[in-house]
Amino acid sequence: MTPEQQIALYTSLVTVLLIFIKDIIISRVAEGKKTKDAILKLYKAYADPILNATQSLFWRMYELFYKEGRGVYLCPDAPKTDFNQYKKISTIYRLAALLGWFRAYMKELSYLPVDDSKKMHSLEKSIDKVRNVLASGLDVEKQRVEALLRTLGMNVTKESEIFEKICVCVENSLRKALYRTGKEFPSEMEDQDKLILCREVVDQIVQHTGNKEIDDEEIAKYIYEIIKSMTVIEEWIYRDYQTAIGDIMLKESGSSFRSFDVIGYGEFEKQYIDKHLFDKRWFTRLSNLFEGLDVDKDRLYDARIDQLHNLTYALAILIKCMVDIDSSRKCVITEDTKRAVSSVIAEHETDSRK
């Protein structure tokens, strides 16, 4: 190959390489930047409303658990005053509004390509933590079985496969019994139905643990404690429920800034008290999460107490996450909020290490 031919070949290769860089690599970089810009624009459109709604609900939950006597308006014996009714409905509204903003943000985010940004991932993870606290009741299943095993004087390692199987069996037996008897709680069943449930549950535990059988006379001695262990108030807001509630809370924004807004308190209250509202069941499910709640009650028999206490922590984590993502968010939250968030996170993490 002559020197002239070599030069021509090298020139052609360089030209092809430059075209590749221009058309493929640069275009991909530009596309990636365009995606990141779109996601950042979306985040900025929803950051303040999500943070404001999170703070609003956080303070209401903080009142319940860290301000003694502030949650009396939810107690079973609370007088039906206008103020107590307002506090209850506004608490429900604050949770519904946050679910609405979550739904709006995630709907618009779903139209965009996936972003691998650590900051955006941490936000989605923090939102998911809030949603999971509202939806997951696995700890209650374990708590129920722990109480049953303690009553029967049996020991099973919580992390074992046997323990997990017992949890599933007990939960299934309980749900079938409640459906069969038409009762909401085991404590409301007739004595004979209580005995049938106890017999079934004890047999399952004995079968899985390999302990000796327990006769009816012996079970009769435990029946009160067994039924008490299974009578736990639970009101889980499952993820599909959260999505449905979020959809109900949305309205078109009417601006180019974002596609959705959340309805105000006035419209929510109007719908909440409307007995003929088609979607009433969704508001009822939220209402049941707070109805007759006494945070000073024994947590073993009302799962909502730990559920909402954990929600307070999850909200604190979300607030901290959003401030860490964008330092300009610091001007949106007060010093009191910062201190409260820090104290809740510190308390929870200390408790989790015990």
N, C-alpha and C positions, 0 to 999 in steps of 0.2 A: 504494500500500500504506500503510495507516494505521500510526501508531507502535505501536499495540497488536499489529498483525499482524507488524511487523518484530521486535518483542521476542519474540513467540511463535516466529517462524522461527529467530531466533538461539538461543533456548533449546533448540529441537529439535536444531539442528546441534551445539550443545555437548553435549547429552545423547548423541547418536549418537557423537560423538568420544570422549567419556568411556567409553562402552561398548566402542568399538574398542580404546582404550588398555587397558582392564581385561581384555577377553577375548582379545585378540590379542597385543599387545606384551608386557604383563605376564606372560601365560601362557608366551610364548616365552622371555622372560628367565628365568622360573622353571624351564622345561624345560631351558634351557641350563645353569643352575646345578645342576640335578639331575644332568645328564650329567657335568659337571665333578666334582661330588662323588663320583659313582659311579666315575669313572676314578681320582680321587685315592685313594679307598678301596681300589681294586684295586691301585694302585701301592704303597700302604703295606703291603698284604698280601704282596706279592712282592719288595719292595725289598731287605729284609735278606737273604733267602735267595739272591737273584740276586747281590747284592754279595758275600756270603760265598763263594759258589761261584766267582765271578769272581776274587776275591782268591786263593782256594785254587789255582786253575789258573794264575793269573798268577805266583805264587811258584814253582811247579814249572817253568814255562817260563823264568822268570828264572834259576833254577838252571842250566838247560841252556846258556844263552847268556852269562851274566855271572858264573858261578862255575866257574872252570876245573876240569875233572875230575869235576864233579857229575853229568854225564850218562852216565858210563861204564856204568851199569846197562843202557843201551839198546844199547850197541855190539854188533856181531856176535860178538865174542870174549868178551863178558862172561860170567863163570861163573854157572851157574844156581843161585845161593845163594837161601835163603829171603828174604833182605833184597832182593836184586836183583829177584826175582819180585814181591815186595810193591810195590817202588817202581814197577815197570812197570805192574802191574795198577791201583795207586792213581792213577797218572797217567792211565790210560785212564778210570778211574772219574770223575776230576775233570772231564774233558771231557764225558763222557756225562751227568754230573749237571747241568752248566751247560746243555747242550742240553735236558735235561728241564725245568729251570726256565724257559728261554726258551719252550718249547712250552706249558707250563702258563699262563704269563702271556699269551701271544698267543692261546691258545684262549679264555680268559675275556674278553680285550679284544675279540675278534671279536663277542661278544654285545652290545657297547655301541655307541652311535652314534659316528661319527668325531669326534675332538676336534682342533681346530686349534691347541691350545696349543703354543707354541714349545718349552717344556720337555719335554713328552711326545714331541713330534716328534724332538727331539734324542736322547732315549733310544732310540726305535725305530730311528733312524739309526745309533746306536752299536752296538746289537744286530745290526743288519743288516751292519755292517762286520765284526763277528766272523764271522758266517755266511758272508759273501762270501769272506773269506780262506780259509776251510776248503773252499769249493766251487769257486772259479774257478782254472782252469789256463791262461788265455790267455797269461800272461807266459811260461810254459814253451814254448808253441808259438813265440813270437817269439824266445825264447832259442835254441831249436833251429835255427830258420832263420838267425839271425845267425851261429851257428857253422858252418852249412853254407856260407853265402855267403863267410865268411872262408876256409874251407878251399879253396873253388873260386876264390878271388881275385876275387870279384864284389862290387860295391857297389850297394845298393838302399836308398833312404831308408826308415827304419822307419815313418814316418807315411804312406807312400804307399799307394795302392790296390793297386799291384803287389805290395808286400810282404805285404799282407793276403791277397791271392789265393794267393801262394806258401805262406803259413802254412796255409791251408785245404787246399790240394792235398797238401802234405807230410804233414799230420796224417792225412788220409784214406788216403793210400798206406801210411803206417806202420801204421794200425789194420787195414787189409785184409791186409797182409803178416803181421802177428802172428796174426790170425785164421786165415789160410790155413795157416800153418806150425805153429800150436798152441803158439807160444812166448810167453813173457811179455816178453822183451826182444829187440831185434834182434841183440845180441851172442851170443844162444843159437842163432841160426839156422845152418843148414848154409851152407857157402861159396857154393854156387850160388844159394841163396835170398837171401843177402846181396847178391850181384851183381845179381840181378833187382831188388831193392828200390832199390839205389843207381842203377841204370840209369833206373828210373822216376822217381825223385826228381830226378836231374840233368836229365833230359829236360824235366820240368815247369819247373824253374828256368830253363833255357835258353829255353824257349818264352815264358815271361813276361818275361824280361829282354832278349830279343833278342840274346843272346850267341851266338857260333858253337858248333856242336855239338861234343860231347866224345865221342871214340870209346872203345870198351871198354878198350883198352890204357891210355888215360889215366885212365879211371875206376878201373882196378885199382890205380893209384898212390895214389888217394885213399880207397880202400874202408875202410881201418882208421879214418881220421879221420871219415868220413861215418857209419859205423856207431856210432862212439863218440859223435858229436854227437846221434844219435837214441836212444841208450841212456840214458835219464833215468828214475830211479825217481820215480814219481808215485802219490800216494794221495789223491785228492780226495774229500772227504765232501760229495757233492752235497746240495742243499737238501732234496730229497725223502728222502734218506738221513737227514739231520739230523732231519727231522720224524718219521721212523719210529723212530729211536733215542730221540728225546724221548718218544714215546708209550710205548715199552717201559720207560722210567725212571720213569713216573708211577704213582702210586697215589692212591686217594681219600683226602682229608684227614681226613674224619670230624669236621670242625669247621665252624662257621659263618663263620670268619674268611676261609678260602679253600677252593676246591674240591679242590685237588691238593697233594700232597707228592711228593718224589722219594725213591726207595728208598735205603736206607743202603748203606754199603760192604759190610757182611756179606752182604746179599742179592745185591748185584751180583757179588761174588766167587764166591758159590755158583753163580749163573747162568753166569758167565764160564767156569768150569772144567767145567761140565756139558756133556759131549760130545754128549749127546742133545737138547740144548735146540733147539727148533724155530727160534727167532730167533737162533741162534748167528751167522749170517752178518753181522748188524749189528755185533756185538761184534768179529767178525773184521776188518771194515772199519776200525773204530777202532784195533784192535791193529796193523794193517798201517801205520798212520800213524807208529807209533813203533818197529816191529820193525826191529832191526839199524841203528838210526839213530846216525850218528856226525857230530856237528855240526862237527867239525874237518875233515871230508872236503871235497873240492872241490865247491862248491855247484852247479857247472855240470852235474853228473851225478846229483844227488839234489835234486829240487825240494822235498822235504819240509823241508829246512833253512831255505830262505827262507820257505816257507809257515808254519812254526812260529815263525820269527823275527818275521814280520809279524803272526802271531797274538798274540804277546807285546805288540806295540804296540797292536793293536786292543783287547786286554783293558785296557791302561793307559788308553786313551781312554774305555772304558766306565766304569771306576772313577771317573775324573775327572768324567765326565758325571753320574754318580749323586750324587756329592758336591756338584756345582754345583747340581743340581736341588733338593736338600734338605740344608741345612746340618747337620741333625741326623745325617746319615750320617757326618759327620766323626768322631763318637765311635766308629763301628764299625771304622774303619781306623786302624792304628798309624802313628806317625811314620815308622817304617822303610818302610812301604808307600807313604806319601806321597812320600818321597824317591826310592824305586825307580821309582814311576810317573812322577815328574817327569823323572828321568834318562833313562828309556826314551823318553819322548815327545820330549825335547830331542835325543837322539841320532838318532832316526828323522827328525825334521824337518831336522836338519843334513845328514844323508845325502841326503835328497830334494832339497836345494838344490844339491848338487854336480853 
